Amino acid sequence: MTGEEVAFVGLGAMGFGMATNLVEHGFNVTGFDVYAPNLERFVAGGGKSSTTPREAVESAKYVVFMVATAAQILSAMFDEETGAIWAIPRDTVVLLCSTGPPEHAPNVRRLLDGKYQRGDVQLVDAPVSGGTIRAAAGTLTILASGPEMAVRNARPVLDAMAGEKLYLIPGGLGAGTKVKMVHQVLAGVHITMTSEAMGFAAALGLNTSQAFEHLRKSEADSWMFDNRVPHMLERDPTVYSALNIITKDIGIVTADGRAEKFPLFMASATEQVLAAGVRAAIGLEDDSNLIKVYLPKSPDLVFQQGSAAVTTTADDPKLKLVAQAMAAVHLAAAAEAMMLGAKVGLDTKQLQEIIATAAGTSWMFVDRTPQMVSGKWQTRRTVEDVISELSEAIEAASRMKYPLHLAGTALQLFHLAAWRGLGSESDVAICRVWDGADGPVFPRES
């Protein structure tokens, strides 16, 4: 039992679980949220409430921000009347756990040091991943970066929220957010591909429950697929992660890509599908409801086909089409994510190891990215093989007028690889699409 004072700003779906977990670890936690029912639930769970961020931090040794956007952090921290800056004690450790752009944490540091003359405040960039269940269990993946002393002093809270999933990222403030940004490329693509794939399976007339069980045991699998499909197969309105959240995160990714003048094919295509979901007024719904974008006239088809009077076997030719599309998209996303990580200066070996056990992982990521990083290409499937398999799936979807947005984008990437003379090379060669004038980012070992 620590008894140390924590101010927790942001008690939404993730923040609530994180804050109550800290209470269970013996911290005295004072919460703040703009939504009164969240505060009431938190008090009922053993926490304390406050009316403003300023009030919440009055006696805090640690302050955790888990709001929706970087702009909300700036408001909660620096508002002229209610901001935490006006009451935060000396030497308090501030943890920025919300997902924002990589420049956000350094910007907060500049404001603290310059405008507010609070160089004593210790700042840690600590974005999180893992969902509401892991938030409440204290097993989130946390990507902590910042000055060594600040990170060390934040460890009691970081350890309580992450356990064995705490990663210390070199590179100073903003480095943790860069890792999270790369991770969200994969999270966004996989969430979207889950809807694209299950809608495709339903449109093909497969039993979607059986299709799910077969696909999750194959090269087509991803963590998001395992996590989201069960929600599609039942009529449950619970919002585990709102579509607006991943839409915001992917927007951060693509904005950074534009700033870096770095092409993000899969992330950009994903952003367009997510934007269509928000425009269709499902932004506040669970992101598994993105299926409505793919099946606008029959949004319940995946649920209905879950009990269809047909048998879908692992070797069903139609199921193979779905699996081929998923595997190719996941491989293209893995390559894009790793190349972005290299572009923003991350340790790609550490990046690969972190994502391999996080919510952005997939069978393809685990199998192919070590080959990319090491240059030891071992797969027998070639770029041309993937082109053939993807083309087969896309042609079948075209005949049904079913949209394969991400699969179509992945096909263009594999075509680009073939145009570069890599058609007969291992499918891992897709990473060479992003090579520049300086040569391969990940050279192939001869």
C-alpha positions, 0 to 999 in steps of 0.5 A: 500500500503506497498511500501516495497522492495521484491526480488522474485527469480523464476518466473515460473508457481507458482512463477509468480502468487505469485510475481504479487500478491505481486505487487498488494498488493503494494510491490515493487517487483524485480524479477529474472528468468533464462527464459527471457520471464518470466521476460518480462511478469513480468515487463509488469505486474508491477514488476521490473527485474534483471539480477542476484539474487545478483542484485535482492536483493540489496535493499530488505527487503524480499527475496522469493525463488520459484525455482524448486529445493533445489539445485537451491536455493543454487546456487541462494543464494551462487553462487560465482559471482551471488549469493544473499549472496554477496548483501543481506542487513542486517536483510533481511527476506528470505522465502524458498517457494520451495519444498525441503527435510526437511533438506534443510532449516536447511542446509541453516541456517548452511551455513549462520551462518558458512561459510558466517557469516550472522547470521543477515539474518532471515530465514523462511521455508515456502513451499506452495501448491495450484496451479497457480490460488491460487498463483495469488489470494493470497490464497495459503496454506503456511506452515511456520516454523522457529524462532519466530521472523523471522516468525513474521517479514515475516508475511506481505509477508506471509499474502499477499500470503496466507490470511487465509491459513497461518499455523504456524508449530511448530518445527523450520526450516524444520517443514513446509517442513515436513508437505509439504512432507506428503501432497505431498504423498497425492497429488502425489497419487491422481494425479496418481489415477486420471489418473488410474481411468479415464483411467479405466472408459474409458476402461470400455466404460463409458461416462467419462464426466458423470462418472466424475460428479458421482464420484466427488459426491461420496466417491471416490472424491479428490481435485486433481480429481476435478481439473485434470479431466476437463483438460483431458476432453478437448483438451487444451495444457496449462500446469498448473502443469508439470509432472516433478514437482510432480515427483520431490516432490514424489522423495523427499518423497521416499528418506526421507522414505528410510532415515527414514527406513519407508515403503511408499507403495503407494508413492513408487508405485506412483513414479514408474508410474510418472517415467514411464511418464517422461521416456515417454517424457511427463515430461514437459506436464501437469500432467493430461497427465499421462493418456498416461501411462495408455492408450499408444495406445489410449491416447485420449480415456478419451476425446473421451469417454466424448461424447460417445453415452452411458448413465452412471448412478450413479449406473452403476456396471462398475462405481462402480468398478472405485469408489471402486478402488479410495476410497480404494487407497485414504484410503490407501494413507491417512493412509500412509501419517498420519503414515509418519507424526507421524514418522517425529514428526509432530502434527498429529491433526494439520496435519490432519486439514491442509490437510483436506482443502488443495489440498491433501485432499479427501473424504476419508481423511476428513472422516477417518483420524479423526477416525485414530487420535482419535482412535474412529473407526466408519465405518461399512465397514471392511478391508475384505469388501475393499479387496472384492471390490478391488479384484472385480475391479482388476479382471475386469481390468485384464480381459481387460489387464488394469493396476491398479498400485495403486489399486493393491498396496492398495490391498496388504496393506489391505491384510497385515491388514487382515494377522494381524488379522484385517480383521473384523475390520473397514477399518480404521484399515489399519493404523495398518499396520505401527505399530512397536514394540512399539505398535499402533501409533494411538491406538483404543479407547476401 
